[in-house]
Amino acid sequence: MNLPAFQSPDQVYYSDSCPAGLGDYSDQGFAWPFKIPDDLQFHASNNLLEFLAAFVGLLVEHSSGREWSSVDVMLSQGDSKSAAGWLAKSTFEDDCPMHLALARQFADFCFTNDIVHYTQWFPGKKNNVADALSRDFALNDEEVTKLIRDNCSPFVPQHFRIIPLQPALILQIRGWLPQLVPTLAAPSTTAAGIVSNDSADK
């Protein structure tokens, strides 16, 4: 009785972010990049952007046009332990309204669509494909695809291709981003040490 049951995911998607953008791809080959508008870059912690990238990845996968079943199991993988924790259970207290907005809409989306969702952290050095999607905006889609195929072959799905985000989803992302709270970049520990030493000498 009560023996554990193990179930393999039906869909796996991998996400990443940087201050300039988001990126994600699935084991089915769908991939997408999103460049954050210049005036909103460096306004959020990277963990929050990782959370956003994972949620958008689920939205893209769900709207990909393939047949969808309520018994499908989704697994999101990323290299942020904080984002992985928030995807499993959002228990943070935070001054950033975007945290709560994302958490509530993510929960509502999974509940409304009967999505069974799990999350898993894995090392960033194994996340090269999503890493390229989230930051190599100087290259066009064809160049990014070639870069990924030439350098990340063990992690590239057979049918890998970059698809454009749907306009409605872009508007949704742009609706979340203005909720970011502007922050100032902290000085490096080296600079902080110099400031402290200079102050002590005076």
C-alpha positions as CSV (number, residue, x, y, z in Angstrom):
1,M,0.0,0.0,0.0
2,N,1.0,3.6,-0.6
3,L,3.9,2.6,-2.8
4,P,5.4,5.6,-4.7
5,A,4.6,5.9,-8.3
6,F,7.1,7.3,-10.7
7,Q,6.0,9.1,-13.9
8,S,8.2,10.5,-16.6
9,P,7.4,14.0,-17.9
10,D,5.6,14.3,-21.2
11,Q,7.1,17.6,-22.0
12,V,10.4,19.2,-20.7
13,Y,11.4,22.8,-21.2
14,Y,14.6,24.6,-20.3
15,S,14.8,28.3,-19.5
16,D,17.3,30.9,-18.7
17,S,17.6,34.7,-18.3
18,C,20.0,37.6,-18.0
19,P,19.4,41.3,-17.3
20,A,18.8,41.9,-21.0
21,G,16.5,39.0,-21.9
22,L,14.8,35.7,-21.5
23,G,15.1,32.4,-23.5
24,D,13.6,29.0,-23.5
25,Y,13.4,25.8,-25.5
26,S,11.6,22.5,-25.2
27,D,12.5,18.9,-25.8
28,Q,10.0,19.1,-28.8
29,G,12.3,21.7,-30.4
30,F,10.4,24.9,-29.9
31,A,12.7,27.8,-28.9
32,W,12.2,31.5,-28.3
33,P,14.1,34.6,-27.3
34,F,12.8,37.8,-25.8
35,K,14.8,40.9,-25.4
36,I,13.8,43.1,-22.4
37,P,13.2,46.7,-23.4
38,D,16.2,48.8,-22.7
39,D,14.5,51.0,-20.2
40,L,13.5,48.0,-18.0
41,Q,16.8,46.2,-18.1
42,F,18.6,45.8,-14.7
43,H,15.3,46.5,-12.8
44,A,14.9,43.0,-11.4
45,S,16.9,40.2,-9.8
46,N,18.0,37.5,-12.2
47,N,16.1,35.0,-10.1
48,L,12.8,36.9,-10.8
49,L,13.6,36.9,-14.5
50,E,14.3,33.2,-14.4
51,F,10.9,32.7,-12.8
52,L,9.3,34.8,-15.6
53,A,11.2,32.8,-18.3
54,A,10.0,29.5,-16.9
55,F,6.4,30.7,-16.8
56,V,6.6,32.1,-20.4
57,G,8.1,28.8,-21.5
58,L,5.1,26.9,-20.1
59,L,2.7,29.4,-21.9
60,V,4.6,28.9,-25.2
61,E,4.5,25.1,-24.8
62,H,0.8,25.1,-24.0
63,S,0.0,27.2,-27.1
64,S,2.3,25.4,-29.5
65,G,-0.6,23.7,-31.3
66,R,0.1,20.1,-30.3
67,E,-2.5,17.9,-28.8
68,W,-2.8,18.6,-25.1
69,S,-4.1,16.3,-22.4
70,S,-4.9,17.1,-18.8
71,V,-2.9,14.1,-17.7
72,D,0.3,15.4,-19.3
73,V,3.1,16.1,-16.9
74,M,5.3,19.2,-17.5
75,L,8.8,19.6,-16.2
76,S,10.6,22.9,-16.2
77,Q,14.4,23.0,-15.8
78,G,16.6,25.9,-15.1
79,D,19.7,27.0,-13.3
80,S,18.1,29.2,-10.6
81,K,17.3,27.4,-7.3
82,S,15.2,30.3,-6.2
83,A,13.1,30.3,-9.4
84,A,12.7,26.5,-9.1
85,G,11.5,26.9,-5.5
86,W,9.0,29.6,-6.5
87,L,7.6,27.5,-9.3
88,A,7.0,24.7,-6.8
89,K,5.6,26.9,-3.9
90,S,5.6,30.6,-3.8
91,T,6.1,31.5,-0.1
92,F,8.1,34.7,-0.4
93,E,7.4,38.0,1.1
94,D,8.7,40.6,-1.3
95,D,8.3,44.3,-2.0
96,C,8.2,43.6,-5.8
97,P,4.6,43.4,-7.0
98,M,5.7,41.4,-10.0
99,H,6.6,38.4,-7.7
100,L,3.0,38.1,-6.5
101,A,1.5,38.9,-10.0
102,L,3.5,36.1,-11.6
103,A,2.9,33.6,-8.8
104,R,-0.8,34.1,-8.8
105,Q,-1.1,34.0,-12.6
106,F,1.1,30.9,-12.8
107,A,-1.0,29.1,-10.2
108,D,-4.2,30.2,-11.9
109,F,-2.9,29.0,-15.3
110,C,-1.9,25.6,-14.0
111,F,-5.2,25.2,-12.2
112,T,-7.4,26.3,-15.0
113,N,-5.7,24.1,-17.6
114,D,-5.3,21.0,-15.3
115,I,-1.5,21.2,-15.7
116,V,0.6,18.8,-13.6
117,H,3.8,20.7,-13.3
118,Y,7.2,19.9,-11.7
119,T,10.4,21.8,-11.6
120,Q,14.1,20.8,-11.4
121,W,17.3,22.7,-10.9
122,F,20.4,21.8,-12.9
123,P,23.8,23.4,-13.3
124,G,24.2,26.5,-15.5
125,K,27.0,24.9,-17.4
126,K,24.5,22.5,-18.9
127,N,22.1,25.3,-19.9
128,N,24.1,26.6,-22.8
129,V,21.2,26.5,-25.3
130,A,18.8,28.6,-23.2
131,D,21.7,30.8,-22.2
132,A,22.4,31.7,-25.9
133,L,18.7,32.3,-26.5
134,S,18.5,34.8,-23.6
135,R,21.4,37.0,-24.5
136,D,22.7,36.7,-28.0
137,F,20.5,39.4,-29.5
138,A,23.2,40.8,-31.7
139,L,22.6,37.7,-33.9
140,N,19.5,37.0,-36.0
141,D,17.5,33.8,-35.5
142,E,19.4,31.9,-38.2
143,E,22.8,32.8,-36.7
144,V,21.7,31.9,-33.2
145,T,20.4,28.6,-34.4
146,K,23.8,27.9,-36.2
147,L,25.7,28.9,-33.1
148,I,23.7,26.6,-30.9
149,R,23.9,23.6,-33.3
150,D,27.6,24.1,-33.8
151,N,28.5,24.4,-30.1
152,C,25.7,22.8,-28.0
153,S,25.0,19.6,-30.0
154,P,24.5,17.3,-27.0
155,F,21.6,19.5,-25.7
156,V,19.9,20.4,-29.0
157,P,16.6,18.6,-29.8
158,Q,16.4,17.1,-33.3
159,H,13.7,19.5,-34.5
160,F,15.1,22.6,-32.8
161,R,13.8,25.8,-34.3
162,I,13.3,29.4,-33.1
163,I,9.7,30.5,-33.2
164,P,8.3,34.1,-32.8
165,L,6.3,34.8,-29.6
166,Q,2.7,35.4,-30.3
167,P,1.7,39.1,-30.1
168,A,-0.7,38.5,-27.2
169,L,2.0,36.8,-25.2
170,I,4.4,39.7,-25.9
171,L,1.8,42.1,-24.6
172,Q,1.4,40.0,-21.5
173,I,5.1,40.1,-20.8
174,R,5.2,43.8,-21.4
175,G,2.3,44.1,-19.0
176,W,4.3,42.4,-16.2
177,L,7.6,44.1,-16.8
178,P,6.5,47.7,-15.8
179,Q,5.8,46.2,-12.3
180,L,9.5,45.8,-11.8
181,V,10.9,47.9,-9.0
182,P,14.0,49.9,-10.2
183,T,17.1,49.0,-8.2
184,L,20.7,50.3,-8.1
185,A,23.5,48.0,-8.9
186,A,25.6,47.3,-5.8
187,P,29.4,48.0,-6.0
188,S,31.7,45.1,-6.3
189,T,33.2,43.7,-3.1
190,T,36.6,45.1,-4.2
191,A,35.2,48.6,-4.6
192,A,33.3,48.3,-1.3
193,G,36.5,47.3,0.4
194,I,38.4,50.3,-1.1
195,V,35.7,52.7,0.0
196,S,35.8,51.2,3.5
197,N,39.6,51.4,3.7
198,D,39.6,55.0,2.4
199,S,37.0,56.0,5.0
200,A,39.0,54.4,7.8
201,D,42.1,56.3,6.8
202,K,40.5,59.7,7.0
